Structures are given as structure tokens and as C-alpha cells.
Amino acid sequence: MKTAAGETRAEVIGVYSAEGPPYLEVIRAVPGTPWEAGEGSRIHHLGAFVDDLDDEVARLISEGVELEATLDVGGGMMAVSYMNGPLGIRQELLPGHLREGMLANLRGEGG
């Protein structure tokens, strides 16, 4: 690869989403290349639905991920959790049972 600093070779590891839209590509940071992460995140957040939000939040906290914010729906239940991982990427976690309704709303099928 050619850059302003000259030519370089790098092992690029990435993954692609299989369904969409949107289609996503996530590439591991490689110092000294256009895939260098730099300071902080260049993505606001990545969202995911999880089977058990409370368990997933507890697991991530036990692995050193910072709990930034939650949106509670009452009764001690979380509806949304924002986590900050060691790579500087904010993660939005949502309970899986809300997935189909949220996707229907995004498609304009909500009532």
C-alpha cells in the first residue's frame, strides 16, 4: 500500500456483515496505515441486541468494560445500555425481545 509516508505492507483483518442494509465492514486497526485507529473512536457507537441485557452488562463489566449510561423502563429493568470498551468504541446494547418491534418501526410498519 502507498501512503504519504511511503509504501508499506500490512496484514488486514476484517469482517463484513452478511445481511443488510446497512452493510458494515469492520477492520482491525493497523498502526502506520489508513487503518490506524488514532485517538478515540471514529464511530459514535455500534448497537447490538442481546438475549439477556442484565447478564451481558454484568459480563462486560467483569471484563473491564465501563458502563457509561443506561435507560431504565421501571421495575429495575434496563432498555438500553451504553458501554465503553478498551478500544474506545461505545457499544449500545438492547434487549433482544425488542428487536422485531424496533425493526418493524424502522420499516414504517409500527402501529
Stockholm file with secondary structure:
# STOCKHOLM 1.0

chainA/1-111         MKTAAGETRAEVIGVYSAEGPPYLEVIRAVPGTPWEAGEGSRIHHLGAFVDDLDDEVARLISEGVELEATLDVGGGMMAVSYMNGPLGIRQELLPGHLREGMLANLRGEGG
#=GR chainA/1-111 SS CEETTEECCCCCCEEECSSCSSCCEEECCCTTSTTCCCSSCSSSEEEEEESCHHHHHHHHHHTTCEEEEEEECSTTCEEEEEEECTTSCEEEEEEGGGHHHHHHHHTTCCC
#=GC SS_cons         CEETTEECCCCCCEEECSSCSSCCEEECCCTTSTTCCCSSCSSSEEEEEESCHHHHHHHHHHTTCEEEEEEECSTTCEEEEEEECTTSCEEEEEEGGGHHHHHHHHTTCCC
//
